[in-house]
């Protein structure tokens, strides 16, 4: 099996992980708030990471930029809470379609804050990304609810976190980034959940395990995919999230698929893919 094929399979693992995370969040939402779900997610992530930390030693805790770690994790935490709420308010396909704008905002933020150059590929990605969002939202032609605007803000919050991650991985290892994420965001979630905690029931335990495992698995699968193959080869696999979650939404929750959501997502994908292909050359 070639590295490109293995990378594509790992990327599909991320697609499945994020889809399972969305389904688990939807199933647990009636009884558990996003803070509780975050406690479970990061608590289990720390348990999974513990053997790797023991093996690597205390150097895995060392970070070269504590301020950037704090800013990155506050942004990611807020965006994740917004994502959990959006999953309960919007069709799953719309959540994922809007989330596809994250790489567009990452490219823009990298130019502004990381000193990367704005090139033709990034301009195309930005223009098509904005066009895709306008097609999905249809301002002036359709009522845009608070859930939709929340998801737009969430995508931008993820972009801020991802841009910070690009800066951190220049000096910190992937293990260090994941470890600080689980420690900081787990602590923030624990503080938030202390105001209202609903003890889980036995029937919810499988979904709670899915929350804990799939969140970390998505991050790990993405990192593994990018170490094996070029981003221009594995990124298109991520687009499978949309049809996959659309089918799940239809079969499990009776959600219809808005054709304009698919068209908007297609524009966003084309812009992202063009930019990545151009930069890969």
The 8 nearest C-alpha neighbors of each residue, nearest first, counted from 0:
[[1, 4, 2, 5, 3, 6, 8, 7],
 [2, 0, 4, 3, 5, 6, 227, 228],
 [1, 3, 5, 227, 4, 6, 228, 0],
 [4, 2, 228, 6, 1, 5, 7, 227],
 [5, 3, 7, 1, 6, 2, 8, 0],
 [4, 6, 2, 8, 7, 3, 9, 1],
 [7, 5, 224, 3, 227, 9, 228, 4],
 [6, 8, 10, 4, 233, 5, 9, 3],
 [9, 7, 11, 5, 10, 6, 4, 12],
 [10, 8, 12, 224, 6, 220, 11, 7],
 [11, 9, 7, 13, 12, 8, 224, 221],
 [10, 12, 14, 8, 13, 9, 7, 15],
 [11, 13, 9, 15, 10, 14, 220, 16],
 [12, 14, 217, 16, 10, 11, 220, 15],
 [15, 13, 11, 12, 17, 240, 16, 237],
 [14, 16, 18, 12, 13, 17, 19, 11],
 [17, 15, 213, 13, 19, 217, 18, 14],
 [18, 16, 20, 14, 19, 15, 13, 217],
 [17, 19, 15, 21, 20, 16, 14, 244],
 [20, 18, 22, 16, 21, 17, 23, 15],
 [21, 19, 17, 23, 18, 22, 210, 213],
 [22, 20, 24, 18, 19, 23, 25, 17],
 [21, 23, 19, 25, 24, 20, 26, 18],
 [22, 24, 26, 20, 206, 25, 21, 19],
 [25, 23, 21, 27, 22, 26, 28, 20],
 [24, 26, 22, 28, 23, 27, 87, 21],
 [27, 25, 23, 24, 28, 22, 29, 206],
 [28, 26, 24, 25, 29, 31, 30, 23],
 [27, 29, 31, 25, 30, 26, 24, 32],
 [28, 30, 27, 31, 26, 25, 32, 87],
 [31, 29, 28, 27, 32, 197, 199, 26],
 [30, 32, 28, 27, 29, 35, 197, 33],
 [31, 33, 34, 35, 28, 36, 30, 192],
 [34, 32, 36, 35, 80, 83, 37, 31],
 [35, 33, 188, 37, 192, 36, 32, 191],
 [34, 36, 38, 37, 192, 33, 32, 31],
 [35, 37, 33, 39, 34, 38, 40, 32],
 [36, 38, 40, 34, 35, 39, 188, 41],
 [39, 37, 35, 188, 185, 36, 40, 41],
 [40, 38, 42, 36, 37, 41, 211, 43],
 [41, 39, 211, 37, 43, 38, 210, 42],
 [40, 42, 44, 181, 185, 43, 38, 39],
 [41, 43, 39, 45, 44, 40, 38, 185],
 [42, 44, 46, 211, 45, 41, 40, 39],
 [43, 45, 41, 47, 46, 42, 48, 215],
 [46, 44, 48, 42, 43, 47, 49, 41],
 [45, 47, 43, 49, 44, 48, 42, 50],
 [46, 48, 44, 45, 49, 43, 50, 51],
 [47, 49, 45, 51, 46, 50, 44, 52],
 [48, 50, 52, 46, 51, 47, 45, 53],
 [51, 49, 53, 52, 48, 54, 47, 46],
 [52, 50, 54, 48, 49, 53, 55, 174],
 [51, 53, 49, 55, 54, 50, 56, 48],
 [54, 52, 50, 56, 51, 55, 49, 57],
 [53, 55, 51, 52, 56, 50, 49, 57],
 [56, 54, 52, 53, 51, 59, 58, 57],
 [57, 55, 53, 58, 54, 52, 59, 60],
 [56, 58, 59, 60, 55, 52, 61, 53],
 [59, 57, 60, 61, 56, 55, 175, 52],
 [58, 60, 175, 57, 61, 55, 56, 52],
 [61, 59, 58, 57, 175, 62, 178, 179],
 [62, 60, 58, 59, 63, 175, 57, 171],
 [61, 63, 64, 171, 65, 60, 175, 68],
 [62, 64, 65, 61, 170, 171, 167, 67],
 [65, 63, 67, 66, 62, 68, 167, 171],
 [64, 66, 68, 67, 69, 62, 63, 70],
 [67, 65, 69, 68, 64, 70, 71, 63],
 [66, 68, 70, 69, 64, 65, 71, 163],
 [69, 67, 65, 71, 66, 70, 72, 64],
 [70, 68, 66, 72, 67, 71, 73, 65],
 [71, 69, 67, 73, 72, 68, 74, 66],
 [72, 70, 160, 68, 74, 69, 163, 73],
 [71, 73, 75, 74, 69, 70, 76, 180],
 [72, 74, 76, 70, 75, 71, 69, 77],
 [75, 73, 71, 77, 72, 76, 160, 156],
 [74, 76, 72, 78, 160, 73, 77, 157],
 [75, 77, 73, 79, 78, 74, 72, 184],
 [78, 76, 80, 74, 79, 75, 73, 81],
 [79, 77, 153, 81, 156, 75, 76, 80],
 [78, 80, 82, 76, 81, 77, 75, 83],
 [79, 81, 83, 77, 82, 78, 33, 76],
 [82, 80, 78, 84, 79, 83, 153, 85],
 [81, 83, 79, 85, 80, 84, 78, 86],
 [82, 84, 80, 86, 81, 85, 33, 79],
 [83, 85, 81, 82, 87, 86, 80, 88],
 [86, 84, 82, 88, 87, 146, 83, 89],
 [87, 85, 83, 84, 88, 89, 82, 91],
 [86, 88, 85, 84, 25, 89, 83, 28],
 [89, 87, 85, 146, 86, 84, 90, 147],
 [90, 88, 86, 85, 87, 91, 146, 94],
 [91, 89, 93, 92, 254, 94, 248, 88],
 [90, 92, 94, 93, 248, 89, 86, 244],
 [93, 91, 245, 95, 94, 90, 241, 244],
 [94, 92, 96, 90, 91, 95, 97, 260],
 [95, 93, 91, 92, 97, 96, 98, 89],
 [94, 96, 98, 92, 93, 97, 241, 99],
 [95, 97, 93, 264, 99, 98, 94, 92],
 [98, 96, 99, 95, 94, 100, 93, 151],
 [97, 99, 95, 154, 100, 96, 101, 94],
 [100, 98, 97, 96, 101, 95, 267, 102],
 [101, 99, 98, 103, 102, 97, 128, 267],
 [100, 102, 158, 154, 104, 103, 99, 98],
 [103, 101, 105, 104, 100, 106, 158, 99],
 [104, 102, 100, 106, 101, 105, 125, 124],
 [103, 105, 107, 101, 106, 102, 158, 108],
 [106, 104, 158, 102, 108, 103, 107, 162],
 [107, 105, 109, 103, 104, 108, 102, 110],
 [106, 108, 104, 110, 105, 109, 111, 103],
 [109, 107, 111, 105, 110, 106, 112, 104],
 [110, 108, 113, 106, 112, 107, 111, 115],
 [109, 111, 115, 114, 107, 108, 116, 113],
 [112, 110, 108, 109, 114, 113, 107, 115],
 [111, 113, 109, 114, 108, 110, 115, 162],
 [114, 112, 109, 115, 110, 111, 166, 108],
 [113, 115, 110, 112, 111, 116, 109, 108],
 [114, 116, 110, 113, 109, 117, 111, 112],
 [117, 115, 110, 118, 114, 109, 111, 121],
 [118, 116, 121, 110, 115, 122, 119, 107],
 [119, 117, 121, 120, 116, 122, 274, 123],
 [118, 120, 122, 121, 123, 117, 274, 277],
 [121, 119, 274, 123, 122, 118, 277, 124],
 [120, 122, 124, 123, 274, 118, 119, 125],
 [121, 123, 125, 119, 124, 120, 126, 118],
 [122, 124, 120, 126, 121, 125, 270, 127],
 [125, 123, 270, 121, 271, 127, 122, 126],
 [124, 126, 128, 122, 123, 127, 103, 121],
 [127, 125, 123, 129, 128, 124, 122, 130],
 [126, 128, 130, 124, 270, 129, 125, 266],
 [129, 127, 267, 125, 131, 130, 126, 124],
 [128, 130, 132, 126, 131, 127, 125, 133],
 [131, 129, 127, 133, 128, 132, 126, 134],
 [132, 130, 263, 128, 134, 266, 267, 129],
 [131, 133, 135, 129, 134, 130, 136, 263],
 [134, 132, 130, 136, 137, 131, 135, 129],
 [133, 135, 131, 263, 137, 132, 136, 130],
 [136, 134, 260, 132, 263, 133, 137, 259],
 [135, 137, 133, 138, 134, 132, 143, 141],
 [136, 138, 134, 133, 140, 141, 135, 139],
 [139, 137, 140, 136, 141, 133, 143, 142],
 [138, 140, 141, 137, 142, 143, 136, 133],
 [141, 139, 137, 138, 142, 136, 143, 134],
 [142, 140, 137, 139, 138, 143, 136, 144],
 [141, 143, 144, 140, 138, 139, 137, 136],
 [144, 142, 141, 147, 136, 145, 138, 148],
 [143, 145, 146, 147, 142, 148, 149, 88],
 [144, 146, 148, 147, 149, 143, 150, 88],
 [147, 145, 149, 144, 85, 148, 88, 150],
 [146, 148, 150, 149, 145, 144, 143, 151],
 [147, 149, 151, 145, 150, 146, 152, 144],
 [150, 148, 146, 152, 147, 151, 145, 153],
 [149, 151, 153, 147, 152, 148, 85, 154],
 [152, 150, 148, 154, 153, 149, 97, 147],
 [153, 151, 155, 149, 150, 154, 156, 148],
 [152, 154, 78, 150, 156, 151, 155, 81],
 [155, 153, 101, 98, 157, 151, 156, 152],
 [154, 156, 158, 152, 153, 157, 101, 104],
 [157, 155, 153, 78, 159, 158, 154, 74],
 [158, 156, 160, 154, 155, 159, 75, 78],
 [157, 159, 105, 155, 161, 101, 156, 160],
 [160, 158, 156, 162, 157, 161, 163, 155],
 [159, 161, 71, 157, 163, 75, 158, 162],
 [162, 160, 164, 158, 163, 159, 157, 165],
 [161, 163, 165, 159, 164, 160, 105, 158],
 [164, 162, 166, 160, 161, 165, 71, 167],
 [163, 165, 161, 167, 166, 162, 168, 160],
 [166, 164, 162, 163, 168, 167, 161, 169],
 [165, 167, 163, 164, 168, 169, 162, 113],
 [168, 166, 164, 169, 165, 171, 170, 163],
 [169, 167, 171, 170, 165, 166, 164, 172],
 [168, 170, 167, 166, 171, 165, 172, 164],
 [169, 171, 168, 167, 63, 172, 166, 62],
 [172, 170, 168, 167, 62, 175, 169, 173],
 [171, 173, 175, 174, 168, 176, 170, 59],
 [172, 174, 176, 175, 177, 171, 168, 222],
 [175, 173, 177, 172, 176, 178, 59, 52],
 [174, 176, 178, 172, 59, 173, 177, 60],
 [175, 177, 173, 179, 174, 178, 180, 172],
 [178, 176, 180, 174, 175, 179, 173, 181],
 [177, 179, 175, 181, 180, 176, 174, 182],
 [180, 178, 182, 176, 181, 177, 183, 175],
 [181, 179, 177, 178, 183, 182, 184, 72],
 [180, 182, 41, 178, 185, 184, 179, 183],
 [183, 181, 179, 185, 180, 184, 186, 178],
 [184, 182, 186, 185, 180, 181, 179, 187],
 [185, 183, 187, 186, 181, 180, 182, 188],
 [184, 186, 41, 188, 182, 181, 38, 183],
 [185, 187, 189, 183, 184, 188, 182, 190],
 [188, 186, 184, 190, 189, 185, 183, 191],
 [187, 189, 34, 191, 185, 38, 186, 190],
 [188, 190, 186, 192, 191, 187, 38, 185],
 [189, 191, 187, 193, 188, 192, 186, 194],
 [192, 190, 188, 189, 193, 34, 194, 187],
 [191, 193, 34, 189, 194, 35, 195, 190],
 [194, 192, 190, 195, 191, 189, 196, 188],
 [195, 193, 192, 191, 196, 190, 189, 34],
 [196, 194, 192, 193, 197, 191, 32, 35],
 [195, 197, 192, 193, 198, 194, 35, 31],
 [196, 198, 199, 31, 195, 30, 35, 32],
 [199, 197, 196, 200, 31, 30, 35, 201],
 [200, 198, 197, 203, 201, 204, 202, 31],
 [199, 201, 203, 202, 198, 204, 197, 30],
 [200, 202, 203, 204, 199, 205, 198, 206],
 [201, 203, 200, 204, 205, 199, 206, 207],
 [204, 202, 201, 206, 200, 205, 207, 199],
 [203, 205, 207, 206, 201, 202, 208, 200],
 [206, 204, 208, 207, 203, 209, 202, 201],
 [207, 205, 209, 23, 208, 203, 204, 210],
 [208, 206, 210, 204, 209, 205, 203, 211],
 [207, 209, 211, 205, 206, 210, 212, 204],
 [208, 210, 206, 212, 207, 211, 213, 205],
 [211, 209, 207, 208, 40, 20, 213, 212],
 [210, 212, 40, 208, 43, 209, 39, 213],
 [211, 213, 209, 214, 215, 210, 216, 208],
 [212, 214, 16, 216, 215, 209, 210, 20],
 [215, 213, 217, 216, 212, 211, 210, 20],
 [214, 216, 218, 217, 213, 212, 44, 219],
 [217, 215, 213, 219, 214, 218, 220, 212],
 [216, 218, 13, 220, 16, 215, 214, 219],
 [217, 219, 215, 221, 216, 220, 222, 214],
 [218, 220, 216, 222, 221, 217, 223, 215],
 [221, 219, 223, 217, 9, 13, 222, 218],
 [220, 222, 224, 218, 223, 219, 10, 13],
 [223, 221, 219, 225, 220, 224, 218, 226],
 [222, 224, 220, 226, 221, 225, 219, 227],
 [225, 223, 6, 9, 221, 227, 10, 226],
 [226, 224, 222, 228, 227, 223, 230, 229],
 [225, 227, 223, 224, 228, 222, 6, 229],
 [228, 226, 6, 2, 224, 225, 3, 223],
 [229, 227, 3, 6, 225, 226, 2, 224],
 [228, 230, 231, 232, 225, 233, 227, 3],
 [229, 231, 233, 232, 234, 225, 228, 275],
 [232, 230, 229, 276, 275, 234, 233, 279],
 [233, 231, 230, 229, 234, 235, 228, 3],
 [232, 234, 7, 230, 236, 235, 231, 10],
 [233, 235, 236, 237, 230, 231, 232, 272],
 [236, 234, 237, 238, 233, 232, 272, 231],
 [237, 235, 238, 234, 233, 239, 11, 10],
 [238, 236, 239, 235, 234, 240, 14, 10],
 [237, 239, 240, 236, 235, 241, 268, 234],
 [240, 238, 237, 241, 236, 242, 243, 14],
 [241, 239, 243, 238, 14, 237, 244, 242],
 [240, 242, 244, 239, 243, 92, 245, 238],
 [243, 241, 245, 244, 239, 240, 246, 92],
 [244, 242, 240, 246, 241, 245, 239, 247],
 [243, 245, 247, 241, 246, 242, 92, 240],
 [246, 244, 242, 92, 248, 243, 247, 241],
 [245, 247, 249, 243, 244, 248, 250, 242],
 [248, 246, 244, 250, 249, 245, 251, 243],
 [249, 247, 245, 252, 254, 246, 251, 250],
 [248, 250, 253, 254, 246, 247, 252, 251],
 [251, 249, 247, 248, 253, 252, 246, 254],
 [252, 250, 248, 247, 249, 253, 254, 246],
 [253, 251, 248, 254, 249, 250, 247, 90],
 [252, 254, 249, 250, 251, 248, 255, 247],
 [255, 253, 249, 248, 252, 90, 256, 250],
 [256, 254, 249, 257, 253, 248, 90, 245],
 [255, 257, 258, 254, 245, 92, 260, 249],
 [258, 256, 260, 259, 255, 261, 93, 92],
 [257, 259, 261, 260, 256, 262, 263, 135],
 [260, 258, 262, 261, 257, 135, 263, 134],
 [261, 259, 135, 263, 257, 258, 262, 264],
 [260, 262, 264, 258, 259, 263, 265, 257],
 [261, 263, 259, 265, 264, 260, 258, 266],
 [264, 262, 131, 260, 134, 266, 265, 135],
 [263, 265, 261, 267, 96, 266, 262, 131],
 [264, 266, 262, 268, 263, 267, 261, 269],
 [267, 265, 131, 263, 269, 268, 264, 127],
 [268, 266, 128, 264, 270, 131, 265, 269],
 [267, 269, 265, 271, 270, 266, 272, 264],
 [270, 268, 272, 266, 271, 267, 273, 265],
 [271, 269, 124, 273, 267, 127, 268, 272],
 [272, 270, 268, 124, 274, 269, 273, 275],
 [271, 273, 275, 269, 274, 270, 268, 276],
 [274, 272, 276, 270, 275, 271, 269, 277],
 [273, 275, 120, 277, 271, 272, 121, 276],
 [276, 274, 272, 278, 277, 273, 231, 279],
 [277, 275, 279, 273, 231, 278, 274, 272],
 [276, 278, 274, 280, 275, 279, 120, 273],
 [277, 279, 275, 280, 276, 274, 120, 273],
 [280, 278, 276, 277, 275, 231, 229, 230],
 [279, 278, 277, 276, 275, 231, 274, 229]]
